[in-house]
Amino acid sequence: MTGDYEALLPAFRQMGVDQFVLEYATPRAGGIDVVGRALGDREIGLGVVNPRTDRAEDPARIVARAEEALEYFAPERIFLNPDCGFGCFANRCVNDHDTALAKLRSMVEAGARLRKRFA
């Protein structure tokens, strides 16, 4: 599927789950507003790093994505995640250990910055 999550909202609304873990590290998922307007009462696992690139994201950029989500979700309902984890596709790993670690460190740094603001 490409495009925002609009087409999935009816199914999302019917699901008896508290948290949706969604990809938002790339523009192909659309804006956070689509899900935020419909499901702001739930938790969001916010995809903020792209496992397919070989550079770690800037923590400031991750903070900016979380700030977009803050328009719809309470701070305690936002969880930072990599898009689709760091899994492998068949015999080809998406990223190496060092790159994945750097990306996770960027997420941790962004999370620390955000927690300072809301502590």
Secondary structure, DSSP 8 states (H G I E B T S, - for coil): --S-SGGGHHHHHHS--SEEEE--SSGGG--HHHHHHHHTTSEEEEEEE-TTSSS---HHHHHHHHHHHTTTS-GGGEEEEETTTT-EETTEESS-HHHHHHHHHHHHHHHHHHHHHH-
